[in-house]
Amino acid sequence: MQEYDLYINAKKSSIGLYVRKGAGVPDLADSKDWVFDGTATQANLPPKIVKEIEANGHAFRDMD
């Protein structure tokens, strides 16, 4: 089963960023603001988020 890493923005904790497991966030201009917060399986994410990750390599999510 596919797994995805979650990063939380340290300055705006209500914003999460999912990427494929192990991909990291080195290409973001503000990558130092993103803190690893764990890994989730595909079954634990909404299908819309999974589709966005597969299409774009990442997906933002409102964590509130």
PyMOL CGO cylinders between C-alpha atoms (Angstrom):
from pymol import cmd
from pymol.cgo import CYLINDER

trace = [
    CYLINDER, 0.00, 0.00, 0.00, 1.26, 3.46, -0.91, 0.3, 1, 1, 1, 1, 1, 1,
    CYLINDER, 1.26, 3.46, -0.91, 2.44, 5.69, 1.95, 0.3, 1, 1, 1, 1, 1, 1,
    CYLINDER, 2.44, 5.69, 1.95, 2.66, 9.46, 2.13, 0.3, 1, 1, 1, 1, 1, 1,
    CYLINDER, 2.66, 9.46, 2.13, 4.69, 11.76, 4.38, 0.3, 1, 1, 1, 1, 1, 1,
    CYLINDER, 4.69, 11.76, 4.38, 2.98, 14.67, 6.09, 0.3, 1, 1, 1, 1, 1, 1,
    CYLINDER, 2.98, 14.67, 6.09, 4.75, 17.96, 6.71, 0.3, 1, 1, 1, 1, 1, 1,
    CYLINDER, 4.75, 17.96, 6.71, 3.25, 20.75, 8.81, 0.3, 1, 1, 1, 1, 1, 1,
    CYLINDER, 3.25, 20.75, 8.81, 4.11, 24.38, 8.25, 0.3, 1, 1, 1, 1, 1, 1,
    CYLINDER, 4.11, 24.38, 8.25, 5.76, 25.60, 11.46, 0.3, 1, 1, 1, 1, 1, 1,
    CYLINDER, 5.76, 25.60, 11.46, 4.54, 29.16, 10.88, 0.3, 1, 1, 1, 1, 1, 1,
    CYLINDER, 4.54, 29.16, 10.88, 0.98, 28.13, 9.94, 0.3, 1, 1, 1, 1, 1, 1,
    CYLINDER, 0.98, 28.13, 9.94, 0.21, 24.86, 11.71, 0.3, 1, 1, 1, 1, 1, 1,
    CYLINDER, 0.21, 24.86, 11.71, -3.20, 24.67, 10.06, 0.3, 1, 1, 1, 1, 1, 1,
    CYLINDER, -3.20, 24.67, 10.06, -1.55, 23.86, 6.71, 0.3, 1, 1, 1, 1, 1, 1,
    CYLINDER, -1.55, 23.86, 6.71, -0.35, 20.35, 5.94, 0.3, 1, 1, 1, 1, 1, 1,
    CYLINDER, -0.35, 20.35, 5.94, 1.58, 19.12, 2.92, 0.3, 1, 1, 1, 1, 1, 1,
    CYLINDER, 1.58, 19.12, 2.92, 1.49, 15.50, 1.79, 0.3, 1, 1, 1, 1, 1, 1,
    CYLINDER, 1.49, 15.50, 1.79, 4.13, 14.02, -0.52, 0.3, 1, 1, 1, 1, 1, 1,
    CYLINDER, 4.13, 14.02, -0.52, 5.08, 10.49, -1.52, 0.3, 1, 1, 1, 1, 1, 1,
    CYLINDER, 5.08, 10.49, -1.52, 7.00, 8.75, 1.24, 0.3, 1, 1, 1, 1, 1, 1,
    CYLINDER, 7.00, 8.75, 1.24, 10.65, 9.76, 1.13, 0.3, 1, 1, 1, 1, 1, 1,
    CYLINDER, 10.65, 9.76, 1.13, 10.18, 12.59, -1.38, 0.3, 1, 1, 1, 1, 1, 1,
    CYLINDER, 10.18, 12.59, -1.38, 10.81, 15.37, 1.14, 0.3, 1, 1, 1, 1, 1, 1,
    CYLINDER, 10.81, 15.37, 1.14, 10.23, 19.06, 0.41, 0.3, 1, 1, 1, 1, 1, 1,
    CYLINDER, 10.23, 19.06, 0.41, 13.59, 20.34, -0.92, 0.3, 1, 1, 1, 1, 1, 1,
    CYLINDER, 13.59, 20.34, -0.92, 12.09, 22.16, -3.92, 0.3, 1, 1, 1, 1, 1, 1,
    CYLINDER, 12.09, 22.16, -3.92, 9.97, 24.55, -1.83, 0.3, 1, 1, 1, 1, 1, 1,
    CYLINDER, 9.97, 24.55, -1.83, 11.37, 28.05, -1.39, 0.3, 1, 1, 1, 1, 1, 1,
    CYLINDER, 11.37, 28.05, -1.39, 10.40, 27.95, 2.30, 0.3, 1, 1, 1, 1, 1, 1,
    CYLINDER, 10.40, 27.95, 2.30, 11.32, 24.30, 2.91, 0.3, 1, 1, 1, 1, 1, 1,
    CYLINDER, 11.32, 24.30, 2.91, 12.83, 25.14, 6.31, 0.3, 1, 1, 1, 1, 1, 1,
    CYLINDER, 12.83, 25.14, 6.31, 9.32, 26.08, 7.50, 0.3, 1, 1, 1, 1, 1, 1,
    CYLINDER, 9.32, 26.08, 7.50, 8.00, 22.54, 6.92, 0.3, 1, 1, 1, 1, 1, 1,
    CYLINDER, 8.00, 22.54, 6.92, 8.40, 19.99, 9.72, 0.3, 1, 1, 1, 1, 1, 1,
    CYLINDER, 8.40, 19.99, 9.72, 7.94, 16.24, 9.21, 0.3, 1, 1, 1, 1, 1, 1,
    CYLINDER, 7.94, 16.24, 9.21, 4.89, 15.06, 11.16, 0.3, 1, 1, 1, 1, 1, 1,
    CYLINDER, 4.89, 15.06, 11.16, 4.57, 11.39, 10.24, 0.3, 1, 1, 1, 1, 1, 1,
    CYLINDER, 4.57, 11.39, 10.24, 3.52, 8.97, 7.55, 0.3, 1, 1, 1, 1, 1, 1,
    CYLINDER, 3.52, 8.97, 7.55, 0.01, 7.95, 6.50, 0.3, 1, 1, 1, 1, 1, 1,
    CYLINDER, 0.01, 7.95, 6.50, -1.19, 5.11, 4.32, 0.3, 1, 1, 1, 1, 1, 1,
    CYLINDER, -1.19, 5.11, 4.32, -3.40, 5.68, 1.32, 0.3, 1, 1, 1, 1, 1, 1,
    CYLINDER, -3.40, 5.68, 1.32, -6.35, 4.16, 3.22, 0.3, 1, 1, 1, 1, 1, 1,
    CYLINDER, -6.35, 4.16, 3.22, -6.08, 6.89, 5.86, 0.3, 1, 1, 1, 1, 1, 1,
    CYLINDER, -6.08, 6.89, 5.86, -6.32, 9.82, 3.45, 0.3, 1, 1, 1, 1, 1, 1,
    CYLINDER, -6.32, 9.82, 3.45, -9.30, 11.24, 1.57, 0.3, 1, 1, 1, 1, 1, 1,
    CYLINDER, -9.30, 11.24, 1.57, -9.33, 10.03, -2.07, 0.3, 1, 1, 1, 1, 1, 1,
    CYLINDER, -9.33, 10.03, -2.07, -9.13, 13.65, -3.29, 0.3, 1, 1, 1, 1, 1, 1,
    CYLINDER, -9.13, 13.65, -3.29, -5.79, 14.13, -1.48, 0.3, 1, 1, 1, 1, 1, 1,
    CYLINDER, -5.79, 14.13, -1.48, -4.38, 10.88, -2.91, 0.3, 1, 1, 1, 1, 1, 1,
    CYLINDER, -4.38, 10.88, -2.91, -5.40, 11.92, -6.46, 0.3, 1, 1, 1, 1, 1, 1,
    CYLINDER, -5.40, 11.92, -6.46, -3.71, 15.31, -6.04, 0.3, 1, 1, 1, 1, 1, 1,
    CYLINDER, -3.71, 15.31, -6.04, -0.49, 13.72, -4.78, 0.3, 1, 1, 1, 1, 1, 1,
    CYLINDER, -0.49, 13.72, -4.78, -0.43, 11.26, -7.67, 0.3, 1, 1, 1, 1, 1, 1,
    CYLINDER, -0.43, 11.26, -7.67, -1.12, 14.01, -10.22, 0.3, 1, 1, 1, 1, 1, 1,
    CYLINDER, -1.12, 14.01, -10.22, 1.10, 16.77, -8.80, 0.3, 1, 1, 1, 1, 1, 1,
    CYLINDER, 1.10, 16.77, -8.80, 3.57, 15.03, -6.49, 0.3, 1, 1, 1, 1, 1, 1,
    CYLINDER, 3.57, 15.03, -6.49, 2.09, 16.86, -3.49, 0.3, 1, 1, 1, 1, 1, 1,
    CYLINDER, 2.09, 16.86, -3.49, -1.17, 18.02, -1.94, 0.3, 1, 1, 1, 1, 1, 1,
    CYLINDER, -1.17, 18.02, -1.94, -1.93, 20.74, 0.58, 0.3, 1, 1, 1, 1, 1, 1,
    CYLINDER, -1.93, 20.74, 0.58, -4.54, 20.08, 3.26, 0.3, 1, 1, 1, 1, 1, 1,
    CYLINDER, -4.54, 20.08, 3.26, -6.33, 22.26, 5.77, 0.3, 1, 1, 1, 1, 1, 1,
    CYLINDER, -6.33, 22.26, 5.77, -5.48, 20.62, 9.10, 0.3, 1, 1, 1, 1, 1, 1,
    CYLINDER, -5.48, 20.62, 9.10, -8.18, 22.40, 11.12, 0.3, 1, 1, 1, 1, 1, 1,
]
cmd.load_cgo(trace, "trace")
